[in-house]
Amino acid sequence: MSEQTFTTEINSLLLQEKDVPEVVTMLARAFEDDPSYVYLFPIPETRIDNLNWIYQRIVTLARLDKTSILQITRDESSNQVTSVAFWEPHVQPIAFLTLFQIGILSYPFSHGISGTYRLLSLIDLIEKWQKTAPDHYYLDQLAVNPDFQGKGIGSKVLEKTLREIVDSKGVPSMLVTAKEKNVRYYQKFKFELVDSYKFDENFTMRFMKRPAQPLIPINQE
């Protein structure tokens, strides 16, 4: 297999505060049918509202962490956000005060004991797995606006960010996915399926890792 190279430019922008509402709405739409969120929010009628609530906090938390890299792309004609990519360089312990500030501590009151247990179990499993490789970049979020899917945007963004963020540092990268079809997708970018955990009949979390890759000059065959 030849070395993967990035040959098509895509204009990535750092996420700004003014982008947050649109990005939150887009992420909620993009992940509405994701098995992990179906597991966390089993009632279809309230899932979008729940996703907007939780993504508001995910984005806020990522912006508070100055080491995270949050990028978006926009469509040139409509100026809509077309994709979002969040990369974290390592596992960061979250301070209690930070959780209080972003409102995550209200989760048990709105989702009950069982809902909170599902969320904490999922987070704990992911964090424990991340700690198996302390020096890495973790792909926390990669999403394409549903209105722009099927155009190759996600592949271009992933290839570009892997090259510029991960390969330039010479470290491995990690991600988790709840969709089996995504395993084949990420394997095209040299991610390997290393483990999985079955939460229930409809939700299996899959853990993928990409070994450190040599940085190949653009357009080199």
N, C-alpha and C positions, 0 to 999 in steps of 0.2 A: 504493500500500500504506500502510495506517495505521501510525502509530508503535506499536511493541510496548510494552505495559504489563504490569505484574505486578499481578494482582488477587486471587490466592489465597494466603493466608498458609501458610507451612510453617515449622516450628520447627527451625532449624539450631543445632547445638551445636558448639563448638570441640572437636576431638579431644584427649582426655586420654590419659595413659600407660595407664590401666586399659582403655581402648578398643582398644589396639593389637592384641592377639591376635584379637579378634573381627573387627576391620577387615581384618587380613591374610588371615584365612580367607575372608571374604566376597569380597575382591578376587580371590583365587585362583579361587574358583568362578565369579565373574562374567566373568573373562577367559580361562577354560580353552580356549574355542574361537576366541579372537581370532587372526587370521592372523599377527600379529607374534610371538605367543608360540608358535604352531605352528612358525613359522620358527626361533625360538630353541631350542625344546624339541621336536624332532620325534618323540620317543618318547612315545606317549599314556599308557603305564602310569606314567611318572615325571613327567609334566607338572605335575600338581597339587603334588607335593612340591617341584618346582623353582620353581613360582609362589609357594608359601608362603615358600620361602627368599629369593627375590628381592624379594617384597613386604615382607618383614620389614625388609629393608635400604632399600627405597624409602621406607617410612613413617618409619623411624628417621632417614634422611637429611633428609627433609622437616621433621621435628620439630626437628632440630639447626639448620636454617636458620630463624632467627627472623622472617624476612620472608615466609615462606610462610604461606598461610592454609589450614588443614586443617579442614574441616567435615564433620559427619555428621548424619544424621537417624535418629530411632528411632521404631518403631511404638509407639503409645500403649498398646496392650493387651498385647503380648508383650515389649516393650522391646528387641526385636531391632534391630540396625543395619539400616536400610533403604537408605541411600545414603551415598556418600562423594564429596566434591569437594575436590580439591587445586588451589590457584592459586598460581603463582609470579610475582612482579612483574618479574623480569628474569633473564637468564642468570647463574648463579652459578658461578664456577670452584670445583671441588671440591678441597680440599687433600689431599695424599697421606696425611697423618696421619688425616684423617677417613675416607678409604677404608679405611685399616688398622683403625680403630676399629670400623667397621661390618662388617668381614669380607669386603668385596667383593674383596680381593686374593687370596682363595682360589679365586676363580672359575676361573682357568685350570687348576687342579689337579683340579677336579671336572667341567669341561666340555671340557677339551682346547683345543688351538690353534684348531681350526676353530670351535668353539662360542664361544670368546672373541672371535675375529675377527668373527663375526656380531653379537655384542653391541656391540662397540666401533664397528663400522661404522654400526650403527643409531643409537647415541648421538651419534656424530660428525655424522651427517647432520642430526639434529634440532637439535643445538646450533648448527651453522653456519647453519641456516635461521632460528633464533630471533634470531641476531645481525644479521639483515637489518633488524630493527625493534627497536632497543635499548630504547625506551620503550614497554612493553606489559605485559599480563598473559598468562601462559601457562597453559592448562588442562592440567595434568599428568595428572590422573585425574578421571574422572567415571564412577561405577559405581553400579548399583542391584542390591541383593540379588536373586538369581534368584527367591527365594520371593515377592518383591513387585513383580516386573516387570509391565508392562502396566497399571499403575494411574496413570500420569502423574506419578510421583514425580520421575523424572529431569528432565522438562520444567520442573516447578515449581522444582526445585533450581537448574537452569541459569539460568532466568529471574531468580530471586531473586539468585543470586550475580553474574550479569552486572550487574544493577542496582546492588547494594550495594557490590561490590568493584571492578568495571571502569568502568561508566558514571559512577560518582561521582567517579572520578579523571580522566575525559575522555581516556582512552587506548584504543588498539586492543587486541584480544585475539587470541590465536593458539592453535591446537591441531593435533594430527595424529591421523589415524584410519586404521586398516587395513581397515575394512569399507566397501564402496561404499554400502551402504544408509545408513550414518551421514552421508554427505555430504548427502543430501536432508534428513535430520533436522536437521543443524546449519544448513543454509541457511534453515530456518524462523526461526532466531535471528539472521539477517543475516550469518552467516559465508559467505565466498566461497572457492571452491576456487581456489587460486593456483598449485599445482604438484603434481607427483607423482613418485615414484621406484619403479621396479619392481625388487624384489629377486630374485624368481623367478616362476614361473607362477602360484603361489598367493598371493603376497604383494606388494601394491603399497601403499606408504605415501603417503597423501594429506595435503597441507599446506593448512590453511585459516586464513583471517584475517578478522577482523571489524573494519571501520573504527570509529574512535571515534564513539560515539553520544551525542546530547543526552540529558540525564537528564530523563525525562518524569515528572511527579508521578503517584503511584499513583492509579488510577481515572480519570485524565484521558483523555478520548476523543481 
